[in-house]
Amino acid sequence: MNTLKKFELMEKIVRELEDLQNSQQALIQKIGKIEVDNIELGDSRLEKDLPDIHQRLADNLDTIVGILEDFANKTQNFGNKNNVDALKEQEAFNNK
């Protein structure tokens, strides 16, 4: 795999991790809303299980955020080290 293709794949993975982070945050918000609604309802199964689900989702989000930060930095460093901007310009020039 050439350098530019590798960088583009790394950027794609960063975008997918960002999407995963957003999805996880949305799930946490939904669980929180159900927990709030259940305060009024008082269903024992929901009271028992929702906090555990909420915690697992929060733990997953923390892991995703850590992976995203690390991989985004790795991607940026790879791009800087390999002068990807110049490679993109050269590719655009070659494709004219």
C-alpha positions as CSV (number, residue, x, y, z in Angstrom):
1,M,0.0,0.0,0.0
2,N,1.5,3.3,-1.0
3,T,1.9,6.1,1.6
4,L,-1.0,8.2,0.4
5,K,-3.5,5.3,0.3
6,K,-2.3,4.3,3.8
7,F,-2.9,7.9,5.1
8,E,-6.4,8.0,3.5
9,L,-7.3,4.7,5.1
10,M,-6.1,6.0,8.5
11,E,-8.2,9.1,8.0
12,K,-11.2,6.9,7.2
13,I,-10.7,5.0,10.4
14,V,-10.5,8.2,12.4
15,R,-13.9,9.3,10.9
16,E,-15.4,5.9,11.7
17,L,-14.1,6.1,15.3
18,E,-15.6,9.6,15.6
19,D,-18.9,8.2,14.3
20,L,-18.7,5.4,16.9
21,Q,-18.0,7.9,19.6
22,N,-21.1,9.9,18.6
23,S,-23.2,6.8,18.5
24,Q,-22.1,5.7,21.9
25,Q,-22.9,9.2,23.3
26,A,-26.4,9.0,21.8
27,L,-26.9,5.6,23.5
28,I,-25.8,7.0,26.9
29,Q,-28.3,9.8,26.4
30,K,-31.1,7.4,25.6
31,I,-30.4,5.2,28.6
32,G,-30.3,8.3,30.7
33,K,-33.8,9.3,29.4
34,I,-35.2,5.9,30.2
35,E,-33.7,6.0,33.7
36,V,-35.3,9.4,34.3
37,D,-38.7,8.2,32.9
38,N,-38.4,5.1,35.1
39,I,-38.1,7.3,38.2
40,E,-41.8,8.1,37.8
41,L,-42.7,4.6,36.7
42,G,-40.6,2.6,39.2
43,D,-40.2,-0.6,37.2
44,S,-37.9,-2.9,39.3
45,R,-36.2,-4.6,36.3
46,L,-35.3,-1.2,34.8
47,E,-34.1,0.1,38.1
48,K,-31.9,-3.0,38.5
49,D,-30.4,-3.3,35.0
50,L,-30.3,0.2,33.5
51,P,-27.5,1.5,35.8
52,D,-25.3,-1.4,34.8
53,I,-26.0,-0.8,31.1
54,H,-25.3,2.9,31.6
55,Q,-22.0,2.2,33.2
56,R,-20.9,-0.3,30.5
57,L,-21.8,2.2,27.8
58,A,-19.8,4.9,29.7
59,D,-16.8,2.6,30.0
60,N,-17.0,1.8,26.3
61,L,-17.1,5.5,25.5
62,D,-14.0,6.1,27.6
63,T,-12.2,3.4,25.7
64,I,-13.4,4.7,22.3
65,V,-12.3,8.2,23.2
66,G,-8.8,7.0,24.2
67,I,-8.4,5.0,21.0
68,L,-9.7,7.9,18.9
69,E,-7.2,10.4,20.4
70,D,-4.3,8.0,20.0
71,F,-5.1,7.0,16.5
72,A,-5.9,10.6,15.4
73,N,-2.5,11.6,16.7
74,K,-0.8,8.7,15.0
75,T,-2.6,9.6,11.7
76,Q,-1.5,13.2,12.0
77,N,2.1,12.3,12.8
78,F,2.1,9.9,9.8
79,G,0.8,12.6,7.5
80,N,3.4,15.1,8.8
81,K,6.3,12.6,8.6
82,N,5.5,11.6,5.1
83,N,4.6,15.0,3.8
84,V,1.1,13.8,2.7
85,D,0.0,17.3,1.6
86,A,2.8,17.3,-1.0
87,L,1.8,13.8,-2.1
88,K,-1.8,14.9,-2.6
89,E,-0.7,17.8,-4.7
90,Q,1.5,15.6,-6.8
91,E,-1.3,13.1,-7.3
92,A,-3.7,15.9,-8.3
93,F,-1.1,17.3,-10.7
94,N,-0.5,13.8,-12.2
95,N,-4.2,13.3,-12.7
96,K,-4.7,16.4,-14.8
